[in-house]
Amino acid sequence: MVKLAHSELIVLLLSISAMLIISRIFAELGKKLKLPVVMGELIVGIILGPTILGMLYPDVFNYLFPRTGNIPIALDGIFSLSVIMLLFVAGMEVQLSLVLKQGKVAVYTSMFSMVIPFFTGFAVAWFFPEIFSISNEPEPKLLFALFFGTALSISALPVIARILMDMNLFKTNIGMVIIASAMFNDLIGWLIFSFVLSLTNSSTHGEHLSLWYTIAYILGFGLFMLTIGKKIIDKTLPWMQSKLSWPGGVLSISLGICLLSAAFTESINIHAILGAFIAGIAFGDSVHLREQAREIIHQFVTNFFAPLFFVSIGLKVNFIENFNPLIVAIVLALAFIGKVLGATIGARLGGMSKNHALAVGFGMNARGAMEIILGTLALNAGLISKPIFVALVIMALVTSLTSGPLMKRFIDK
């Protein structure tokens, strides 16, 4: 059995401790400047990665983050676990009952804010693949176009919720419409992305699973977890919270079910993230889940797994060498036009005033951590190149930073 050597274990512990400690320092500095925590963690990744440390002190970089041996395998496993945990927590933020309560305006907003950016992104990628250095062959072009459309249509629910709370808009009519629409966007977006990843895996490994079987698996698993699975969780949560050790019992079982669901979706060639995300929805939507338990899970994941994942992004890519101004400009323009236009049209059709509809549009435009996770998974799967990945990360940060100020501008009118 292969195991870490004594020296390798030391390096692994040093690299993880460096990522956690330095990212916490930068996150706290960022909070004082009112920047998203994820930005501080990304900056640490860029500093520790090939962009800065690898250029200035290559020996130190190669010692802490070697590219061969057992250490990169161990780190890859930790980073994979991190993204699974992050999607579980993101799923816990989705409350299906809230989506349904917002009625017509939320339905229109969520639908148009998904459809318009998706087809805008898909059309640009399909008709102009050479801009993104994508092959003109039908299969790779189709997979990239599906991914690009999904990337432009998804929102970042945790970032949006934080922005609304900071602006005291969370429980207002505008806030509830934005949250409900973002929940729907996240749910549909991750379903589509998991489907695209399953097609990528099939073509990569030579497993030609029927398109309809893939769709059936995704829908079947989702329906089971959000109906029968959710009822089982609802019935057993009160018992878990009263009879098992508190809060360890709920923490162990909830994370165990998250990993079990992730393992199931991974086993049927649908990415593990979908299983984790849907398990999170099933748990988070339960009326019996104590707020304290929810907070403990959230704190555990966001303060241990999240920094490791977001720092790891900077370790993968040299952001200076792979910065392509044309691709960045196109991605930013399409992101703003598609999402803001789509959400604004939907909110207007739902009966909102022009200024409030525009506020909803800019509120929905925040991509944040979800976009970065999406881009990382696509890069790992070979769906996108490094310059496109860098453009998506920049787009996620720019949309998250501008969302609040632009919302405020139209709400105050």
Secondary structure, 3 states (H helix, E strand, C coil): CCCCCHHHHHHHHHHHHHHHHHHHHHHHHHHHCCCCHHHHHHHHHHHHCCCCHHHHCHHHHHHHCCCCCCHHHHHHHHHHHHHHHHHHHHHHCCCHHHHHHCHHHHHHHHHHHHHHHHHHHHHHHHHCHHHHCCCCCHHHHHHHHHHHHHHHHCCCHHHHHHHHHHCCCCCCHHHHHHHHHHHHHHHHHHHHHHHHHHHHHHHHHCCCCCHHHHHHHHHHHHHHHHHHHHHHHHHHHHHHHHHCCCCHHHHHHHHHHHHHHHHHHHHCCCCHHHHHHHHHHHHHCCCCCCHHHHHHHHHHHHHHHHHHHHHHHHHHCCCCCCCCHHHHHHHHHHHHHHHHHHHHHHHHHCCCCHHHHHHHHHHHCCCHHHHHHHHHHHHHCCCCCHHHHHHHHHHHHHHHHHHHHHHHHHHCC
